[in-house]
Amino acid sequence: METSRRDRAWRPKLPRAVPAVLLGALGALVVGTVIGLAADPSRLVGTGGYVFATGLLLAVGLYGSTYGIDLADLRRDLRGVVAAVTLGVFLKAGLIAGVMVLAFDRPEYLILGIVVAQIDPLSVAALSRDGHMSQRARSLLTAWASFDDPMTVLLTLYVAGYAYTAAGNAGTPSVVGGGTRGYLLGLVLNALLLAGALLLWWAGGRLWPARRRTGTAGKTDKTGKTGKTEETGEPRAAGEPWRFRRPATPLAVLLVVAMLVLAALNTLMFAVAVAGLFLRAKAFARPLARAVTSAFLLATALLGLFVAQGVEPAQGVLLGVSAFGAQAVVAMLLMPLFVRGLSRRDRFLLGIGQQNGLTAVLLALTLERDFPKTVGIVAPAVVTVNLLHYGAQIGFDHWSRRRSRRGRQPGAGQERLPGPSGVRTARRPGGRARPMDCGPPRDRKTNGRKPNGRRPYRHFRYGLRPVASHVGTTGFEPATP
C-alpha cells in the first residue's frame, strides 16, 4: 500500500497551463491528418454543407467568447477594445506582411499578413481559462478576438486587389466580390439579424418570462430604488446594470439556436458576436462550454485535413513566428496607451495571447482561388502560432510557481524555531511567525470541534529573535502584540 501511494505521488503530472482539451486537440489534429491522407477533402470545399458546417462552428465560437465577457470591464476598457480591433489589426497585418515580403520578395504574400492578423475567437473561448490572467484582461482579449473580424474583411477587400495586380495577374480577384457595396450590404444584414434577435428576446420576456426565484423580492439598492434583473425579473442588486427581462429557458434556447443557424447560413458573424453580450442566461453556461469545446475539436480536425494535402514549412513557420511577435508588439507597446491600470502580468499574457484556428483557415480557403498555396502556408502557421502560445503559457506557469515557492521560503539569517507542541514556525522578512503545522487532522463529522463546540487545538503566534539570544532558553519567546 505504501509503495503504491509513493508511486502515485511521484507520477509525472501535466503543467497547470496545459488544459485537457489541448490534448484532445492534438489527437483531433492527428485524426484529421490521417483522414486527409486517405481521402481528398478538396471536393468538400465550396459545397453547401461544408460552408454551413464551418459557419456554424465559427458562430458557436463567437457566441461563446462574447458570452463570457464581463460587461463592466468592457465598458471601462471600451477605448482599448476599439484601438485593438482597428489600430491593432492594421499594425499587426503591416508587420506580418512586411516580414513575409522582405523575406521571400513576393508581393502576393501581402495577403498573408491579413489572414493571421486576427485572433481566433473559438480558440480563445475554448482554451483561455487559465488562472493567471485577470478577469479584466480576459474580457479584453475575448473582445479583441470577437470584433476584429470586420476589420480583417475590410482589409482583405483593399489589399487583395493590390496584391493580385502586383503579382502580375490581370483583372480583379474573385474574393473582392461586390467590393465596398457588398461589405456595406453585409453590415446591414448583420444589423437586421441583431435587431430581430433582440426584439424577439424582449417580446419573449414579456409573453413567457423566466420563473422568479423566491426569497429575493423587495430588495433595494443604495439609492432606495428597485429594478428588474436580467435573469428572472426580480429586483436587481445595488450597482447592477438594468437589462430587460429574459424569456423562459426553452424559449431562450430556441431563439439563440435559430440565430446561430441563420448566421451560419448567411455568414453574419458580427451580429452573433454582439448578441452574445446581451442574450444571456445562466442555463447556457455549462452546455455552451461543452459546445465550444466540441466545436474547437472539430475545427482542429478540419485543419488536419488540409495539413495532409501538402504544406510550405519554411513560409508557414516564419508566418507563425511573425504573427506571434506582432501580437506581442501591439499588446505591450500599443495597448498600455489606451488601457490604463493593467499589471505587467496581464500585459505579458496579452502579448502571448495570439491564437489562430478556424477563422484563419476559412479565410485562407477563400483566398486559395486567387492566391494558390495559401492554405499550404497558413496551415503550418496556425500550428506554429498555437505551439508558441502554449509553450509560452507553460513557461510562464513554471516561472510563476518557482517564484511563489521562493517567496514562501524564510529569509537568509533566519531559522525555524519550534513552537508549542512541536509546531514548526517560520516567517518572511519583516513579518510574524506563521505555523507550518496546524495540529492534528480534523474529524470530518465534527469539523475539528469537541462535543461542547470548542476546538480541541489552538495555536498561538510567536515572534523570532536572533538565534544567539535563545541560548539556554526554551527556543522561542512569545511575540509582543
C-alpha positions in Angstrom: 0.0 0.0 0.0 2.8 2.4 0.9 4.6 1.6 -2.4 1.5 2.3 -4.4 1.0 5.6 -2.7 4.6 6.6 -3.3 4.3 5.7 -6.9 1.2 7.8 -7.3 2.9 10.7 -5.6 5.9 10.6 -8.0 3.8 10.1 -11.1 4.5 12.9 -13.6 1.7 15.4 -14.0 0.9 17.9 -16.8 1.6 21.5 -16.0 -1.4 23.5 -15.0 -1.1 25.7 -18.0 -1.9 22.8 -20.3 -5.7 22.2 -20.3 -7.0 18.8 -21.0 -8.8 20.0 -24.1 -5.4 20.7 -25.7 -4.5 17.0 -25.6 -7.8 16.4 -27.3 -7.0 19.0 -29.9 -3.7 17.3 -30.7 -5.5 14.0 -31.1 -8.1 15.6 -33.3 -5.3 17.1 -35.5 -3.7 13.7 -35.9 -7.0 12.1 -36.8 -7.8 14.8 -39.3 -4.4 14.4 -40.9 -4.9 10.7 -41.2 -8.3 11.2 -42.8 -6.8 13.8 -45.1 -4.1 11.4 -46.3 -6.7 8.7 -47.0 -9.2 10.9 -48.8 -9.0 14.2 -50.7 -11.0 16.9 -48.9 -10.8 19.4 -51.8 -14.2 18.2 -53.2 -15.9 19.3 -50.0 -14.6 22.9 -50.2 -17.3 25.1 -51.6 -20.2 22.8 -51.1 -23.3 24.0 -49.2 -22.8 21.5 -46.3 -19.2 22.5 -45.8 -19.9 26.2 -45.8 -22.8 25.7 -43.3 -20.8 23.4 -41.0 -17.8 25.8 -40.9 -20.0 28.8 -40.4 -21.9 27.1 -37.5 -18.6 26.2 -35.8 -17.5 29.8 -36.1 -20.8 31.1 -34.9 -20.7 28.9 -31.8 -17.2 30.1 -31.0 -18.1 33.8 -31.4 -21.2 33.5 -29.2 -19.3 31.5 -26.6 -16.5 34.1 -26.5 -18.6 37.2 -26.1 -21.0 35.4 -23.7 -18.1 35.3 -21.1 -17.1 38.9 -21.4 -17.6 41.0 -18.2 -19.7 44.0 -19.4 -18.4 46.2 -16.6 -14.8 45.6 -17.8 -15.9 46.1 -21.4 -17.4 49.5 -20.7 -14.3 50.5 -18.7 -11.9 49.4 -21.5 -14.0 50.2 -24.5 -11.4 52.6 -25.8 -8.8 49.9 -25.6 -11.1 47.4 -27.4 -11.7 49.9 -30.3 -8.0 50.6 -30.6 -7.2 46.8 -30.6 -9.7 46.0 -33.4 -8.7 49.0 -35.5 -5.1 50.2 -35.0 -4.1 46.9 -33.6 -5.2 44.9 -36.6 -3.7 47.4 -39.0 -0.4 47.3 -37.2 -0.2 43.6 -36.9 -1.1 43.0 -40.6 1.5 45.5 -41.6 4.3 44.0 -39.5 3.5 40.4 -40.6 3.2 41.3 -44.3 6.4 43.3 -44.2 8.3 40.4 -42.8 7.0 38.0 -45.4 7.6 40.3 -48.4 11.1 41.1 -47.2 12.0 37.5 -46.6 10.7 36.0 -49.8 10.3 39.0 -52.2 6.9 38.0 -53.3 4.2 40.8 -53.3 1.3 38.4 -53.1 2.4 37.5 -49.6 0.9 40.8 -48.5 -2.3 39.0 -48.1 -0.9 36.5 -45.6 -0.5 39.2 -43.0 -4.3 39.8 -43.0 -5.1 36.1 -42.8 -3.3 35.5 -39.5 -3.6 39.1 -38.0 -6.9 38.3 -36.4 -7.2 36.2 -33.2 -9.4 33.1 -33.4 -12.4 33.5 -31.0 -13.1 29.8 -30.9 -9.6 29.0 -29.6 -9.8 31.8 -27.1 -13.2 30.7 -25.8 -12.1 27.1 -25.5 -8.6 27.4 -24.1 -8.1 30.7 -22.3 -9.4 29.7 -18.9 -6.0 29.7 -17.1 -5.9 31.2 -13.6 -3.0 33.6 -14.3 -4.9 36.2 -16.4 -7.3 38.6 -14.5 -10.9 38.8 -15.5 -10.4 42.3 -16.9 -7.6 41.1 -19.2 -9.5 38.1 -20.2 -12.5 40.2 -21.2 -10.2 42.5 -23.2 -8.7 39.5 -25.1 -12.1 37.9 -25.8 -13.5 41.2 -27.1 -10.4 41.7 -29.2 -10.8 38.2 -30.7 -14.5 38.6 -31.3 -14.7 42.0 -33.0 -11.5 42.1 -35.2 -13.1 40.1 -38.0 -14.9 43.0 -39.7 -11.7 44.9 -39.9 -10.0 41.9 -41.3 -12.6 41.6 -44.0 -12.3 45.3 -44.8 -8.5 45.0 -45.2 -9.0 41.9 -47.5 -11.2 43.9 -49.9 -8.5 46.5 -50.5 -5.2 44.7 -50.1 -6.2 41.6 -52.1 -6.7 43.7 -55.2 -3.3 45.4 -54.9 -1.5 42.1 -54.1 -3.3 40.3 -57.1 -2.1 43.0 -59.5 1.4 43.3 -58.1 1.8 39.5 -58.6 1.4 40.0 -62.3 -2.2 39.0 -62.7 -4.8 40.8 -64.8 -8.2 41.9 -63.7 -9.6 41.8 -60.1 -9.6 38.8 -57.7 -12.8 37.0 -57.1 -12.5 37.4 -53.4 -13.3 41.1 -53.8 -16.8 40.2 -54.9 -19.1 43.2 -54.5 -16.4 45.3 -53.1 -17.4 48.1 -50.8 -21.0 47.7 -51.8 -21.1 44.1 -50.7 -19.3 44.9 -47.5 -21.9 47.6 -46.6 -24.7 45.1 -47.5 -23.3 42.6 -45.1 -23.3 45.2 -42.3 -26.9 46.0 -43.0 -27.9 42.3 -42.9 -25.9 41.8 -39.6 -27.8 44.8 -38.1 -31.2 43.3 -39.2 -30.4 39.9 -37.7 -29.2 41.5 -34.4 -32.3 43.8 -34.2 -34.6 40.8 -34.8 -32.9 38.7 -32.2 -33.1 41.5 -29.5 -36.7 42.2 -30.4 -37.8 38.6 -30.1 -35.8 38.2 -26.8 -37.6 41.2 -25.4 -41.0 40.0 -26.6 -40.4 36.5 -25.2 -39.5 38.1 -21.8 -42.9 39.9 -21.8 -45.0 37.0 -23.0 -43.2 34.0 -21.4 -40.8 35.3 -18.7 -38.4 33.2 -16.7 -39.7 31.9 -13.4 -39.0 34.1 -10.4 -36.8 32.9 -7.6 -38.3 33.1 -4.1 -36.8 35.0 -1.2 -35.5 38.0 -3.2 -38.5 40.2 -3.6 -38.4 43.6 -2.1 -34.6 44.2 -2.3 -33.5 47.8 -2.9 -30.2 49.3 -3.9 -28.2 52.0 -2.2 -30.5 54.7 -3.6 -33.6 53.0 -2.3 -34.8 52.2 -5.8 -35.7 48.7 -7.1 -35.3 47.4 -10.6 -35.6 44.1 -12.5 -32.7 41.7 -13.0 -31.8 40.1 -16.3 -32.2 36.6 -15.1 -35.6 36.4 -13.5 -37.2 39.8 -13.5 -36.6 40.2 -9.8 -35.4 43.3 -8.1 -31.8 43.9 -9.0 -28.9 44.3 -6.6 -27.1 47.5 -5.9 -24.8 48.6 -8.8 -26.2 46.0 -11.2 -26.9 47.4 -14.7 -30.5 47.4 -15.8 -31.5 44.9 -18.5 -34.8 43.7 -19.9 -36.4 40.6 -18.5 -35.2 37.4 -20.3 -37.7 34.7 -21.6 -38.1 31.3 -20.2 -35.2 28.9 -20.7 -36.8 26.8 -23.5 -37.7 29.9 -25.5 -34.3 31.4 -24.9 -32.6 28.3 -26.2 -34.8 28.2 -29.3 -34.1 31.9 -30.1 -30.3 31.5 -29.7 -30.2 28.3 -31.8 -32.3 29.9 -34.5 -30.0 33.0 -34.6 -26.8 30.8 -34.8 -28.3 28.8 -37.7 -29.3 31.9 -39.6 -25.9 33.4 -39.1 -24.2 30.2 -40.3 -26.4 30.2 -43.5 -25.7 33.8 -44.4 -22.2 34.3 -42.8 -23.5 37.0 -40.4 -20.9 36.6 -37.6 -20.8 40.2 -36.4 -24.4 40.0 -35.3 -23.6 36.8 -33.3 -20.7 38.5 -31.6 -22.8 41.5 -30.4 -25.7 39.3 -29.4 -23.5 37.3 -27.0 -23.2 40.5 -24.9 -27.0 40.7 -24.3 -28.7 37.4 -24.9 -27.5 35.6 -21.8 -29.0 33.1 -19.3 -27.4 31.1 -16.5 -28.7 27.9 -18.0 -26.5 28.5 -21.1 -23.2 28.4 -19.2 -22.5 24.6 -18.9 -24.0 23.5 -22.3 -22.3 26.4 -24.1 -18.9 25.5 -22.6 -19.3 21.9 -23.9 -20.4 23.2 -27.3 -17.4 25.5 -27.6 -15.1 22.7 -26.7 -16.7 20.3 -29.2 -16.6 23.0 -32.0 -12.9 23.6 -31.2 -12.0 19.9 -31.6 -14.0 19.6 -34.8 -12.2 22.7 -36.2 -8.8 21.3 -35.3 -9.7 18.0 -37.1 -10.7 20.1 -40.1 -7.3 21.8 -40.0 -5.7 18.4 -40.1 -7.5 17.6 -43.4 -5.6 20.4 -45.1 -2.3 19.9 -43.4 -2.3 16.4 -45.1 -2.6 17.9 -48.6 0.8 19.5 -48.5 2.4 22.4 -46.8 5.1 25.0 -47.2 7.0 24.6 -43.9 9.5 27.5 -44.3 6.9 30.1 -45.2 4.5 28.7 -42.7 6.8 28.7 -39.7 8.0 32.3 -40.5 4.4 33.4 -40.9 3.5 31.9 -37.5 6.5 33.4 -35.7 5.8 36.8 -37.3 2.1 36.7 -36.1 3.1 35.8 -32.6 5.7 38.6 -32.5 3.3 41.2 -33.9 0.8 40.4 -31.2 3.5 40.9 -28.5 4.5 44.3 -30.0 0.9 45.5 -30.2 -0.2 44.3 -26.7 2.9 45.5 -24.9 3.6 48.8 -26.7 0.2 50.0 -28.1 -2.4 48.8 -25.6 -0.9 50.5 -22.5 -1.5 53.8 -24.2 -5.3 53.1 -24.3 -5.8 50.8 -21.3 -4.6 52.1 -18.0 -4.0 50.0 -14.9 -3.1 46.7 -16.4 -0.5 44.8 -14.4 2.8 43.6 -16.0 1.5 40.1 -15.7 -1.6 40.9 -17.7 0.3 42.8 -20.4 2.7 39.9 -20.8 -0.2 37.4 -21.1 -1.9 39.6 -23.6 1.4 39.7 -25.5 1.4 35.9 -25.8 -2.3 35.7 -26.5 -2.1 35.3 -30.2 -4.1 32.2 -31.3 -5.2 31.1 -34.7 -7.6 28.5 -35.9 -10.8 28.1 -37.8 -11.1 31.7 -38.9 -7.6 31.8 -40.5 -8.3 28.5 -42.3 -11.6 29.7 -43.7 -10.1 33.0 -44.9 -7.2 31.1 -46.5 -9.7 28.8 -48.3 -11.5 31.9 -49.6 -8.2 33.3 -51.0 -7.0 30.0 -52.4 -8.7 30.5 -55.7 -6.8 33.8 -56.4 -3.6 33.1 -54.5 -2.6 29.4 -54.8 -0.8 27.6 -51.9 -2.3 30.0 -49.4 -3.7 27.1 -47.4 -0.4 25.2 -47.5 1.3 28.3 -45.9 -1.5 29.2 -43.4 -1.9 25.6 -42.0 1.6 25.2 -40.6 1.5 28.9 -39.5 -1.6 28.1 -37.4 0.1 25.1 -35.8 3.3 27.3 -35.1 1.3 30.1 -33.5 -0.5 27.7 -31.2 2.6 25.9 -30.2 4.3 29.2 -29.4 1.3 30.3 -27.4 1.1 27.2 -25.2 4.8 26.9 -24.9 4.9 30.4 -23.5 2.0 29.6 -21.2 3.8 26.6 -19.8 7.0 28.6 -19.3 5.2 31.4 -17.5 3.3 28.9 -15.3 6.6 27.2 -14.4 8.3 30.6 -13.6 5.3 31.7 -11.6 5.3 28.6 -9.4 9.0 28.8 -8.8 8.7 32.5 -7.8 5.8 31.8 -5.4 7.8 28.9 -3.8 10.9 31.2 -3.4 8.7 33.9 -1.8 7.4 31.4 0.8 10.9 30.3 2.0 12.4 32.1 5.1 14.9 34.8 4.5 18.7 34.5 5.0 19.9 34.5 8.5 16.6 33.2 10.0 15.9 29.8 11.4 12.8 27.9 12.0 12.2 27.7 15.8 10.0 25.1 17.5 6.6 26.3 18.5 4.2 24.9 21.1 3.6 21.1 20.9 6.3 20.7 18.3 4.7 23.2 15.8 7.3 24.5 13.4 7.1 28.2 12.7 8.7 30.4 10.1 8.2 33.9 8.9 9.0 36.1 5.9 11.4 39.1 6.3 9.6 41.8 8.4 6.6 39.6 9.3 5.4 37.5 12.2 5.9 33.8 12.5 3.3 31.5 11.0 2.6 27.9 11.9 3.9 25.3 9.5 1.6 22.7 11.0 -1.9 23.4 12.5 -2.1 20.3 14.7 -3.9 17.0 14.3 -6.3 16.4 11.4 -9.8 17.4 11.9 -12.7 14.9 12.1 -15.0 15.3 9.1 -18.1 14.7 11.2 -17.3 17.2 14.0 -15.2 19.6 11.8 -12.4 19.6 14.4 -14.7 20.5 17.3 -15.4 19.0 20.7 -19.0 18.0 21.6 -19.2 21.3 23.5 -18.5 23.2 20.3 -14.9 24.2 21.2 -11.9 23.4 19.1 -9.5 20.8 20.7 -6.4 22.5 19.4 -5.4 26.1 19.1 -2.0 27.6 18.1 -0.5 31.0 19.1 1.7 33.3 17.2 5.3 33.5 18.2 8.0 36.0 17.2 11.5 35.2 16.1 14.7 36.5 17.7 18.3 36.0 16.7 19.5 32.5 17.4 22.2 33.7 19.8 19.7 35.3 22.1 18.0 32.0 22.7 21.0 30.2 24.1 19.8 28.5 27.3 16.1 29.2 26.7 13.3 27.0 25.5 14.0 28.1 21.9 11.1 30.6 21.5 9.5 33.6 23.3 6.0 35.0 22.9 5.7 37.8 20.4 4.7 41.2 21.7 1.3 42.3 20.3 
